[in-house]
Amino acid sequence: MPQRRRLGWKWSATTIGTGIMATLKVLLWNLEWQRAGTPGGTAARAIMADCDADLVCLTEANLDILPVPHLIAGEADFGGPSKPGRRKVMLWSRSPWTGVDGIGRSTLPPGRFVRGRTQTPLGPLDVIGVCIPWRMAQVATGRRDSKPWQEHMRYLDGLEALLSGSAGTAPNLLLGDFNQAIPRRSAPYAVSERLNGVLAPRFPVATAGAIAGLSAPAIDHLAFGAGLRCRSVVPLANVGGTGRRISDHVGLLITLEAA
């Protein structure tokens, strides 16, 4: 008989029947600091609940926006003004996490990394969530000691070192706010090539290029390792019931399957 899976809030139930190819539904969204209980936060939670995802990665979000069980997040200090409960990146799964790491490497700009291993419909997966600094990070705000794209490139250097040092334990999924379109749209050529060098050839990007239903390329991305392939990428509604925009980013629901 199909198994019904329940969460601590109103996600719709899903079923997996015998003989049906398993899929993994991943929800990815930068929520622009929406909180539960606000109109935007309430709308975002309703949209996410309807997606019935197995795995969720949120960036620029508050801890109260997701159920507490099986929620992991980067460090609270991300090098800029913050408020209690805010995190640059967080991951949620239907199953518990093991091997949780909220730092990654000391060379990564802080608060923008979280890693863990969790059970999914496709088996156990090692997942890294990131929030790569935008081009003006630490330029006119925060420390004010950087040039445009400098923090972004610093993060890519640290991420490449982390991935290169994880031979045999490379992540199955790398996702979050990359703050770049793939392929290049407006980033400097050297910056785009740096990101491509970090990802290729090990991590194809499910969210690269045009996405049906979006007028512009995404800057929130999901890259996947060996043994997986992308079945579909679907943009989420970005307005609440009142017609007010939820975030300056559009959420994505990505369905993966075994390669």
C-alpha positions as CSV (number, residue, x, y, z in Angstrom):
1,M,0.0,0.0,0.0
2,P,1.2,3.6,-0.6
3,Q,2.8,5.3,2.4
4,R,1.4,8.6,3.5
5,R,4.0,11.0,4.8
6,R,3.1,13.7,7.3
7,L,4.9,16.9,8.4
8,G,4.3,19.2,11.3
9,W,2.5,21.7,9.2
10,K,0.0,21.6,6.3
11,W,1.9,20.0,3.5
12,S,-0.3,17.9,1.3
13,A,0.3,14.1,1.5
14,T,2.3,12.3,-1.1
15,T,2.3,8.6,-2.1
16,I,4.9,6.3,-3.5
17,G,3.5,3.2,-5.1
18,T,5.3,-0.1,-5.8
19,G,6.7,-0.1,-9.3
20,I,6.6,3.6,-9.8
21,M,9.9,5.3,-10.5
22,A,10.9,7.3,-7.4
23,T,11.4,11.0,-7.7
24,L,12.8,13.7,-5.4
25,K,11.0,17.1,-5.3
26,V,13.3,20.0,-4.2
27,L,12.0,23.4,-3.5
28,L,14.4,26.3,-3.8
29,W,13.6,30.0,-2.9
30,N,15.1,33.2,-1.7
31,L,12.4,34.6,0.5
32,E,13.8,38.1,1.0
33,W,13.5,37.8,4.8
34,Q,9.8,36.9,4.9
35,R,8.6,35.8,8.4
36,A,5.8,33.5,9.4
37,G,2.6,35.3,10.4
38,T,3.1,38.2,8.0
39,P,1.1,38.4,4.8
40,G,4.1,37.5,2.7
41,G,5.3,34.8,5.0
42,T,1.8,33.3,5.2
43,A,1.5,33.3,1.4
44,A,5.0,31.7,1.0
45,R,4.2,29.0,3.5
46,A,0.9,28.1,1.7
47,I,2.7,27.9,-1.7
48,M,5.4,25.8,-0.3
49,A,2.9,23.5,1.4
50,D,1.1,22.9,-1.9
51,C,4.4,21.9,-3.5
52,D,4.8,18.9,-1.0
53,A,8.6,18.9,-1.5
54,D,10.9,16.3,0.0
55,L,13.7,18.7,0.4
56,V,13.7,22.5,0.8
57,C,16.5,25.1,0.5
58,L,15.7,28.6,1.5
59,T,18.0,31.6,1.4
60,E,17.5,35.0,3.1
61,A,14.8,33.5,5.3
62,N,13.7,33.3,8.9
63,L,13.9,30.1,10.9
64,D,10.1,30.4,11.7
65,I,9.1,29.9,8.1
66,L,9.8,26.2,8.1
67,P,9.0,23.3,10.6
68,V,11.6,23.0,13.3
69,P,12.1,19.2,13.0
70,H,14.8,18.3,10.4
71,L,15.8,22.0,9.8
72,I,19.5,22.9,9.6
73,A,21.0,26.3,8.8
74,G,24.1,28.3,8.4
75,E,25.6,30.4,11.2
76,A,23.7,33.4,12.3
77,D,26.6,35.8,11.7
78,F,26.9,36.4,8.0
79,G,29.0,39.6,8.1
80,G,26.3,42.2,8.0
81,P,23.4,43.7,10.0
82,S,21.0,41.0,11.1
83,K,17.9,40.3,13.2
84,P,17.2,37.3,15.5
85,G,16.1,34.2,13.5
86,R,17.5,35.3,10.2
87,R,19.7,32.9,8.2
88,K,21.3,33.3,4.8
89,V,20.8,29.6,4.0
90,M,18.8,26.8,5.5
91,L,17.8,23.2,4.5
92,W,14.8,21.2,5.5
93,S,14.2,17.5,4.9
94,R,11.4,15.0,5.6
95,S,14.0,12.9,7.4
96,P,16.7,13.7,10.0
97,W,20.1,15.0,9.1
98,T,23.5,13.6,10.0
99,G,27.0,15.0,9.5
100,V,25.7,18.5,9.8
101,D,28.3,21.3,9.0
102,G,27.4,24.9,9.2
103,I,30.8,26.3,8.4
104,G,32.4,24.4,5.5
105,R,35.8,26.0,5.4
106,S,37.3,29.0,7.3
107,T,38.0,30.6,3.9
108,L,34.3,30.8,3.1
109,P,32.6,34.1,4.0
110,P,30.6,33.2,7.1
111,G,26.9,32.2,7.5
112,R,26.4,31.2,3.9
113,F,26.9,27.5,4.0
114,V,25.2,24.4,5.5
115,R,25.7,20.8,4.7
116,G,24.1,17.5,5.8
117,R,23.2,14.0,4.8
118,T,19.5,12.9,4.8
119,Q,17.3,10.1,3.6
120,T,15.2,10.8,0.4
121,P,13.0,8.9,-2.0
122,L,16.2,8.4,-4.1
123,G,18.2,7.1,-1.1
124,P,20.6,8.9,1.2
125,L,21.9,12.2,-0.3
126,D,24.7,14.6,0.8
127,V,23.4,18.1,0.3
128,I,25.1,21.5,0.4
129,G,23.1,24.7,0.7
130,V,24.8,28.0,-0.2
131,C,24.1,31.7,-0.5
132,I,26.9,33.1,-2.6
133,P,27.4,36.9,-1.9
134,W,25.9,39.3,-4.4
135,R,28.2,41.6,-6.4
136,M,28.0,44.5,-3.9
137,A,28.5,42.5,-0.7
138,Q,30.6,44.4,1.8
139,V,31.1,47.2,-0.6
140,A,28.7,50.0,0.5
141,T,27.3,48.2,3.6
142,G,28.7,45.8,6.2
143,R,32.5,46.0,6.4
144,R,32.8,48.3,3.4
145,D,36.2,46.9,2.6
146,S,35.5,45.1,-0.7
147,K,35.2,45.9,-4.3
148,P,32.3,44.7,-6.5
149,W,32.3,41.0,-6.9
150,Q,35.2,40.5,-4.5
151,E,33.2,38.7,-1.8
152,H,31.5,36.6,-4.5
153,M,34.8,35.5,-5.9
154,R,36.2,34.8,-2.5
155,Y,33.3,32.5,-1.8
156,L,33.8,30.7,-5.1
157,D,37.5,30.2,-4.2
158,G,36.5,28.7,-0.8
159,L,33.8,26.5,-2.4
160,E,36.1,25.1,-5.0
161,A,38.7,24.3,-2.3
162,L,36.0,22.5,-0.3
163,L,34.7,20.5,-3.2
164,S,38.2,19.6,-4.4
165,G,39.0,18.4,-0.9
166,S,36.0,16.1,-0.7
167,A,37.1,13.4,-3.0
168,G,35.0,10.3,-2.4
169,T,32.5,12.4,-0.4
170,A,31.4,15.0,-3.0
171,P,27.9,16.2,-2.4
172,N,25.0,14.8,-4.4
173,L,23.3,18.2,-4.5
174,L,24.6,21.8,-4.4
175,L,21.9,24.4,-4.3
176,G,20.9,27.9,-3.2
177,D,21.3,31.5,-4.3
178,F,24.3,31.6,-6.7
179,N,23.7,35.3,-7.5
180,Q,24.6,34.6,-11.2
181,A,22.6,33.5,-14.2
182,I,23.9,30.4,-15.9
183,P,24.9,30.9,-18.7
184,R,26.3,34.4,-18.2
185,R,24.0,37.3,-18.5
186,S,25.4,40.4,-16.7
187,A,28.2,39.2,-14.5
188,P,31.8,40.0,-15.7
189,Y,33.2,37.3,-17.9
190,A,35.9,36.3,-15.4
191,V,33.3,35.9,-12.6
192,S,31.1,33.7,-14.8
193,E,34.0,31.6,-15.8
194,R,35.0,31.2,-12.2
195,L,31.6,29.8,-11.3
196,N,31.7,27.5,-14.3
197,G,35.1,26.2,-13.2
198,V,33.8,25.4,-9.8
199,L,30.8,23.4,-11.1
200,A,32.1,21.8,-14.3
201,P,32.3,19.0,-15.2
202,R,31.1,17.3,-12.0
203,F,27.9,19.2,-11.3
204,P,25.4,19.8,-14.1
205,V,23.0,22.6,-13.3
206,A,19.3,21.8,-13.5
207,T,18.3,25.4,-13.5
208,A,20.6,26.7,-16.2
209,G,19.3,28.5,-19.2
210,A,15.7,29.5,-20.0
211,I,13.0,28.1,-17.7
212,A,9.5,27.9,-19.0
213,G,7.3,30.4,-17.2
214,L,10.1,32.8,-16.3
215,S,10.9,35.9,-18.3
216,A,14.6,36.0,-17.1
217,P,17.1,33.3,-16.2
218,A,17.3,32.2,-12.6
219,I,20.1,33.1,-10.2
220,D,18.9,30.5,-7.8
221,H,20.3,27.1,-8.9
222,L,20.5,23.4,-8.2
223,A,23.5,21.4,-9.4
224,F,23.6,17.6,-9.0
225,G,26.2,14.9,-9.0
226,A,26.5,11.5,-10.6
227,G,23.6,9.2,-10.4
228,L,20.9,11.9,-10.7
229,R,19.2,13.7,-13.5
230,C,16.6,16.5,-13.8
231,R,13.1,15.7,-14.8
232,S,11.5,19.2,-14.5
233,V,11.9,22.7,-13.2
234,V,8.7,24.6,-12.4
235,P,8.5,28.3,-11.2
236,L,6.3,29.0,-8.2
237,A,3.7,31.8,-7.9
238,N,5.4,34.9,-6.5
239,V,2.4,36.8,-5.3
240,G,0.1,36.2,-2.4
241,G,-3.7,36.4,-2.3
242,T,-3.7,40.2,-2.2
243,G,-1.5,40.3,-5.4
244,R,1.5,41.6,-3.4
245,R,4.9,40.3,-4.5
246,I,6.3,37.8,-2.0
247,S,10.0,38.1,-2.9
248,D,12.3,39.6,-5.4
249,H,13.2,36.0,-6.4
250,V,10.9,33.4,-7.9
251,G,10.8,30.1,-6.2
252,L,11.5,26.9,-8.1
253,L,10.3,23.3,-7.7
254,I,12.8,20.9,-9.2
255,T,12.0,17.2,-9.7
256,L,15.0,14.8,-9.8
257,E,15.2,11.1,-10.6
258,A,17.9,8.4,-10.7
259,A,20.0,8.6,-13.8
